[in-house]
């Protein structure tokens, strides 16, 4: 059993996921910040509010009243913190890149990653999600769903394994393909939400015959 087989099985079972749902790369960035510690359904509500207010672009968001932004993103939870972070990010883009996200993201993978990680509220998972889904660079974001599935498959020894170590294992087991990374990440999240939960539904899982947890 390897990650290529996992990818093929999940793709056959769930079909293509078409993730990340966004109209622009900037919407991906904002969504990646807003989705921290909440569900995507709540993020969709917050993004719709920002879009209706005409604030889903860096220049408009950088000049927006912070109290208005807080109100608009309230459905995503931790709204004061998240509003501040997306406004600060927008101000940074305007000040350094004339409001062009493309100018930031066109750099080298490692260079852009380090720049993203230097910003408030952007950790490794958020940075890598931005790199994969907004910049279309080959890097695999690691979240709890991915760790839990890999642990149960017997591919990692512990959920406490360092982020970089898990990421290296995944990337070494797959072709360095942006599309493969996008699809497998989405499929693993789908599996984690549907069957590989904290209390797993092993009997219905499409990986049950190759999963160390269920054998």
N, C-alpha and C positions, 0 to 999 in steps of 0.2 A: 504494500500500500504506500502511495506517495501522494504529494499534493496535486500532481497532474491528474491522477485518478480521482481524487476528491473533487477537483474542479469539474471534470467531465460528468461525474455522477450527479453533482448538485445542479449543473446546467441542464442535464437531461430531465431531472426531477422537477425543478422549479421554473426552468426557462430563463431567458435573458431578463435581467432586472432593470436595465436602463438607468442606472444610478450614476451620477448625482443629479436629481431633478432641479434644474436651474436654467434661467433664460440667458444669464451672462456669467462670466467668471467672477465678477464682483459679488453677485448673488451667492455664488459658492462660498466665497470668503466669509460673508456675513452669516450665512447659514452654518458654516463650520464653527463659528464662535458661538452662535446662539444655541446650537444643539448640545453644548456641554451641559451635562447633568439634567437633561430633559428628553422628551420624545420628539420625533420628527413632526408629529401632528401639531404639537405646540409651536414648533418653529415655523411651520407653514402659515400658521395664523399670524405670527409676528411679521414674517416676510410680506404677507399680503397687506398688512397695515402699513409697512414702510413703502411698499410699492404704490398703494393708493395715495399716500402723502407725497409721492414724488421724491422719495429719499433713498432709493436704491441705486445711487451713484455716488462716487467719492466726493465730488465737489459739493453737492447738495447736502450730503450727510455731514461733511466737515463743518458746515456753517449752521447746522440745525441747532435749535435750542435743546439742550440736554434733557430738560424736563419733558419735552414733547417726545423725544426718542425713547425715554424711559417708559412713557405711557404706551407707545406703539409696540414696544417689544415685551411688554409685561406678560403676555401669554407664555413666553419662553422661560419664565422664572429667573430669579437672580437678576432682575431687570436693570437695577441701577448699575451693577457691575458690568453687565453685558452691554448696556447702552454706552457706558464710558469707553469700553474697549473698542467698539466698532467706530465710534466717533474719533478716538485717538488714532486708530488705524487709518481712517479717511484723511485726517489732518496730516499724517505722515506721508501718505501718497501724494497729497496736493503739494506739500512743502518740498519733497525730494524728487518726485516724479511727475510733477505738473498734473496730478490727478490720474495718471495713466497706470493702471494695474499691470498692463502688458509690459511696460518698461521695467517694472520690478520683477516680473515672473520670467522674463526672457533670459536672465542670467543662468549660470551653471546651477545644476541641482543642489550641490552642496553650498554654494554661495547664497542662493535664495533661501535655502533651508535655515542657514545660520542667521540671516537677516530676519526671517519670520520669527525664529526662536528668541530673538532679542526684544521682541515686542511684547507688551503686557498682555497676559491672558492667552498667549499662543504657546502651547506645549508641543511635544513631539507628535502626538496623534493629530492635533489640529493642523500643525504645519504640514504634515505629510498628506493629510486630506486635501489641503489647498494645492499642494504640489501635484498630486495625482489628478484631481478632478478639475482644477482651474488652470493649472500650468501644463497638464498632460505630460508630466515627467514620471519615469518609471521608479516609483517608490511605493512600498506597501504599508499603509497605516495599520497599526496594531491597536485593537481595542479589547475590551473584556470578552466580547463574543468570540473573537479570533483566539484569544488565549485559552478560553474554556474548551473550545472545540479541539484545539491542538493538544491540550492536556488529556482530554478524554480519548483522543485517538492514539495517545501514547507517543506523540512527537516531541513534547517538551516535558520535563520532569516536574515542573511546578508552575503555578500561576504567578509566583513571585519572580520568575526569571526576568532579567532586565529587558526593557523595551527593545534595545538595540540587538540583543541576542536573539530574541524571538523574530525580529524583523530580518535579521541575517539568515536565519534558518528558512524562513518562508521564501525569501528572494533567491536563495541558493537552490531551492527546490522547484523553481518555476522559470520559464523563459522570461527574459527581461522585456516584457511586453506591457505597455500601458493598458491595452484593452483587456489582457488576461488579468492584470492586477485589479482593474476597476470591477470586472465582472466577478472574480472570486471573492473580493472583499464584500461586495453586495450580497452574494450568495451565502457567505458565511454569516453575515448579519441576519439574513432571512432564516437560515437554519437555526441560529441562536434564539431568535424570537419565537420560532414555530415549535421546534422539538428539543434543541439542546439548551434548555432553560436551566435555571439553578436546580430545579427538580426536573430532570430530563424525561422526555417521553420516548424512550429508546425503541419501543416496539414499532413505532410508526416512522422512525427516522430512516432516511435513505442510506445512511452509512452504518446502520446497526451491525451488519455482518462483518465489517472491517474495523469496528470501534472497540478498543481495549476496555472501555468502560462498560460496554454492554455484554461482553463475552463472558 
